[in-house]
């Protein structure tokens, strides 16, 4: 991982000593043949702050180099797997010091995402409950991504003045057709079954069976634990077949391909509005409403990231996302990165004042600026070590 971000200068809030309470934000348990890692901020929906990310990064670096550990189970306590990054804490962090402190936070987070996405040992993510933003970064490149009827997925970053990051331009761009553009531009929510259908998840298991599955995995002999086939057999004992109408799924998928394959955000929105004239599908109306309420700049940056991501490695996708997010932190073009959380999460007036306020006012130069190299002595680009494991390619089910 990037050694330069292990210590962040002039930042007492991020380099302070870790209290016993903070140490308990991540729990690790030894199991037969492996380890179990549990996110433990249930009252915060297991949102990721700096201390938690640092702990996890150290844990997984140690696990990868320990020959006694053959696989790792990752789960969350409470009703969420992980609802994303601790945005309130990040906003406080950015306001207390230089904007580059926030960029350093993301650099550390993306380093963790890259490690988990390229882990040399099987990673089993038990994704029950809410999984959004940073939670998706932890889990969407895992070897096994197990969801339940309680799972709720979304990447809503553009609606709060940012872009889907944490590797989203990698794992979303590899979904069938233009489904990745649909999820990224609208922040649409998916159930566990829908995640399996589109390829974001590998297995659906009823929540009542999760404890038994977890127990069976935890009891695997060391000789079996290192074998992906053996792990698959145990998971398949509990996995359920698809139980939604494939005809409906395919119809929705065809409409998404038709609309979200258009070249620009404006063209995509127009195509959706034309389809809506002859349709009473709620998801289409929701998509239009969401795109119209999202930061115009961020939604255009998002489309570019997803389209470019199809031809990039996970490493390059994360580096590109870090560059764009750093520009948003720096206020290169506007204040949307700060205005979104203010309106949606802090003041909660739900009335963000985006600038520019309309899609047609966001020109190509604004977009280009957010992809340009930052010339600032306090900023460092994301540099990740080349790893032999390229990461797990998302499976398509539609």
Buried (B, 14 or more C-beta within 10 A) or exposed (E): BBEEBEEBEEBEEBEEEEEEEBEEBBEBEEBEBBBBBBBBBEEBBBBBBBBBBBBBBEBBBEBBEEEEBBBBBBBBBBBBBBBBBBBBBBBEBBEEBBBBBBBBBBBBBBBBBBBBBBBEBBBBBBBBBBBBBBBBBBBBBBBBBBBBBBBBBBBBBBBBBBBBBBBBBBBBBBBBBBBBBBBBBBBBBBBBBBBBBBBBBBBBBBBEBBEEBBEBBBEBEEEBBBBEEBBBEBBEEBBBEEEEEEEEBEEBBEBBBBBBEBEEBBEBBEBBBEBBEEEEEEBBBBBBEBBEBBBBBBBBBBBBBBBBBEEBBBBBBBBBBBBBBBBBBBEBBBBBBBBBBBBBEBEEEEEBEBBBEEBEEBEEEBBEEBBEEBEEEBBBBBBBEEBEEEBBEBBEBB
